[in-house]
Amino acid sequence: MLTQNVNHHHIIQEKKWKSAGKVTSIFLGAFAIGSVIGSVLGIKTVKAPGHKWAPNERFFFKKRTEFAVLEQAVERIYPTDQHGPGAIQLRVPHFIDKQLASSWGINAKDYRKPPFVNEQPEVGQSVLTIREIFVKGLQKMNAVSLALYQVSFDQASEEQQINILKRFENNEVELTGVQAASFFTLLRETTLEGVYADPLYDGNKNMAGWKMKAYPGARYSYKEIVEHPDFVYLDPVDVTRHRQLFLEKEGKNHD
């Protein structure tokens, strides 16, 4: 759903929601939330234990203009509201940047032999790589904003940005090599993956995405509470902490 003051659908994901007594049936483990996370095991952009990236380090987007468009686009898809932080605060743009810098960005595990669909292909049928699709899509988003409103996308108002995203979603924008609607779907999916990924991948900062869903993270078991009649809220545990707890349990040094 879109933000409440705009009467459109599908751009914004399901309403962010908290409850002391209920929880959505969402199981978003470290490696089980979709196409991006499923393809990044072993990539060079996954930080090793103890390694820390610079706070605003970028691996793929070298042009600040393209990254600025990405920031505002994902924020419109998952905005800050009364339930919690939005995509920018959750570091979703940096999550996407790192995935594009990985083998996923060049479709390394996809079948890439011709023939390709030439007219209005979807993302998976395009001759373009995921990286190329993102760059073309974001550049076009900026061009549409300049044509319609005489300002870059990141300087446009929220209503104007949403209108542009709707044009992509409805396939009203002409992109070379891929459907605008298919690019929008890719952008939306990777945004949500960045919101709910394990913080290991540099999204879901402070596990705030999990906290908004009351998702407990990577825990050993729930034997202490499995028979409890009421919902029991547990602070989430990320994979890094899970590993530390395991090593401590085994009496091993985790440095």
C-alpha positions in Angstrom: 0.0 0.0 0.0 1.1 3.5 -0.6 1.3 6.0 2.3 -2.1 6.8 3.6 -2.4 10.3 1.9 -2.0 8.8 -1.6 -4.8 6.6 -3.0 -2.7 4.1 -4.9 -1.7 0.5 -4.4 1.3 -1.9 -4.7 4.2 0.6 -4.4 4.5 0.4 -0.6 4.7 -3.0 1.0 2.3 -4.2 3.6 1.7 -1.7 6.4 4.5 -1.8 9.0 2.9 -3.1 12.2 3.6 -3.8 15.8 1.6 -5.8 18.3 2.3 -6.9 21.9 0.0 -9.9 21.5 0.3 -11.0 17.9 3.0 -11.5 15.3 2.9 -12.0 11.5 3.9 -15.5 10.3 7.1 -14.2 8.8 10.3 -16.3 8.8 13.0 -14.2 7.2 16.2 -16.0 8.2 19.7 -14.9 7.2 19.6 -16.7 3.9 16.0 -17.4 3.1 14.3 -14.2 2.0 14.4 -14.3 -1.8 16.5 -14.0 -4.9 19.1 -11.6 -3.6 20.0 -13.2 -0.3 19.8 -16.7 -1.8 22.6 -15.8 -4.2 25.1 -14.0 -2.1 26.7 -16.8 -0.1 30.4 -16.5 -0.4 30.5 -13.2 -2.3 33.3 -10.9 -1.6 31.0 -8.1 -0.4 29.9 -10.2 2.6 31.9 -8.9 5.5 34.0 -11.4 7.5 33.6 -11.6 11.2 35.2 -8.6 12.8 35.4 -6.6 9.6 33.7 -3.2 9.5 32.8 -1.3 6.4 33.0 2.5 6.4 29.5 3.9 7.3 28.8 5.3 3.8 31.1 3.1 1.7 29.7 2.3 -1.7 30.9 -0.7 -3.8 28.9 -0.4 -7.0 27.4 3.1 -7.4 30.3 5.5 -8.1 28.0 8.3 -9.2 26.4 10.1 -6.3 23.5 11.2 -8.6 22.4 7.6 -9.2 22.7 6.6 -5.6 20.6 9.7 -4.6 17.8 8.5 -6.9 18.0 5.1 -5.4 17.8 6.5 -1.9 14.6 8.4 -2.6 13.0 5.6 -4.6 13.4 3.0 -1.8 12.3 5.5 0.8 9.0 6.0 -1.1 8.6 2.2 -1.3 9.3 1.8 2.4 8.8 5.2 4.1 9.5 6.2 7.6 6.2 6.4 9.5 4.7 6.1 13.0 5.7 2.4 13.1 9.4 2.8 12.6 12.3 3.8 10.3 12.2 3.8 6.5 14.5 2.4 3.9 17.2 5.0 4.2 17.5 4.7 8.0 17.5 0.9 7.5 20.5 1.3 5.1 18.6 -0.4 2.2 20.4 1.7 -0.4 23.7 0.3 0.8 22.3 -3.2 1.0 21.3 -2.9 -2.7 24.7 -1.4 -3.6 26.5 -4.3 -2.1 24.3 -6.9 -3.9 24.9 -5.2 -7.2 28.6 -5.3 -6.6 28.3 -9.1 -6.0 28.0 -11.9 -8.5 24.2 -11.5 -8.3 24.6 -8.1 -10.1 26.1 -9.8 -13.1 23.6 -12.7 -13.2 26.5 -15.1 -12.5 24.3 -18.0 -11.6 21.7 -17.4 -14.4 21.5 -19.0 -17.8 22.7 -16.3 -20.1 22.6 -17.8 -23.6 20.5 -16.4 -26.4 17.8 -16.1 -27.7 16.6 -13.3 -25.5 13.3 -11.6 -25.6 13.8 -8.4 -27.6 10.5 -6.5 -27.2 9.5 -5.4 -23.7 11.4 -8.2 -21.9 11.0 -8.8 -18.2 14.1 -8.7 -16.0 14.7 -12.5 -16.2 14.4 -12.5 -20.0 16.5 -9.4 -20.7 19.9 -9.4 -22.3 20.9 -6.8 -19.7 22.4 -7.8 -16.4 20.8 -6.8 -13.1 23.5 -4.1 -12.7 22.7 -2.6 -16.1 18.9 -2.7 -15.4 19.3 -0.8 -12.2 21.5 1.9 -13.8 19.2 2.3 -16.7 16.1 2.3 -14.5 17.5 4.9 -12.1 18.8 7.1 -14.9 15.4 7.0 -16.6 13.7 7.8 -13.3 15.8 10.9 -13.0 15.1 11.8 -16.7 11.4 11.5 -16.2 11.5 13.7 -13.1 13.5 16.4 -15.1 11.0 16.2 -18.0 7.9 16.4 -15.8 8.9 18.7 -12.9 12.3 20.3 -14.0 14.0 18.9 -10.9 16.1 15.8 -10.4 14.2 12.8 -8.8 15.9 13.2 -5.4 14.8 16.9 -5.3 11.2 16.2 -6.3 8.4 16.2 -3.8 7.2 12.9 -2.3 4.0 13.2 -4.3 6.0 13.7 -7.5 8.3 10.8 -6.7 5.3 8.5 -6.1 3.7 9.6 -9.4 6.9 8.7 -11.2 7.1 5.3 -9.5 3.5 4.7 -10.4 4.4 5.4 -14.1 7.1 2.7 -13.9 4.8 0.3 -12.1 2.1 0.7 -14.7 4.6 0.3 -17.5 4.0 3.8 -18.8 7.7 4.6 -19.1 9.8 3.3 -22.0 13.0 1.6 -21.0 15.6 0.1 -23.4 16.1 -3.6 -22.9 13.6 -4.2 -20.1 10.0 -3.4 -19.1 9.7 -0.5 -16.8 7.1 -2.5 -14.7 9.6 -5.4 -14.4 12.3 -3.0 -13.2 9.9 -1.6 -10.6 9.1 -5.1 -9.4 12.8 -5.8 -9.0 13.4 -2.5 -7.2 10.5 -3.2 -4.8 11.6 -6.8 -4.1 15.2 -5.8 -3.4 14.0 -2.9 -1.1 12.0 -5.3 1.0 14.9 -7.8 1.1 17.1 -5.0 2.4 14.5 -4.1 5.1 14.3 -7.7 6.4 17.8 -9.2 5.6 20.1 -10.1 8.4 22.2 -7.0 9.3 25.2 -9.0 8.1 24.4 -7.7 4.6 24.3 -4.1 5.8 20.5 -3.7 5.6 18.0 -3.9 8.5 20.1 -1.6 10.6 19.8 -2.4 14.3 17.4 -5.2 13.3 14.7 -2.5 13.2 12.9 -4.3 10.3 12.7 -7.4 12.4 11.5 -5.5 15.5 8.6 -4.0 13.5 7.5 -7.5 12.6 8.3 -8.9 16.1 10.6 -11.5 14.3 13.0 -13.1 16.8 15.9 -13.7 14.4 18.4 -16.6 14.4 17.6 -18.4 17.6 18.6 -21.9 18.6 15.1 -23.0 19.7 11.9 -22.0 21.3 11.5 -24.9 23.6 11.1 -22.6 26.7 8.1 -20.8 25.2 6.7 -23.2 22.6 3.8 -24.2 24.9 3.1 -20.7 26.2 -0.5 -19.8 25.5 0.3 -16.1 24.7 2.6 -14.5 22.2 6.0 -14.0 23.8 8.1 -11.1 22.4 11.8 -11.9 22.1 14.5 -9.4 21.2 15.9 -10.5 17.8 19.3 -12.2 17.4 21.2 -11.7 14.2 23.5 -14.3 12.6 26.7 -12.6 14.0 25.4 -12.8 17.5 24.1 -16.3 16.9 27.6 -17.4 15.9 29.1 -15.8 19.0 26.6 -17.5 21.3 27.3 -20.9 19.6 31.1 -20.5 20.1 30.6 -19.4 23.7 28.4 -22.5 24.2 31.1 -24.7 22.8 33.7 -22.9 24.9 35.6 -21.6 21.9 37.2 -18.2 21.3 35.2 -16.2 18.8 37.6 -13.4 18.2 
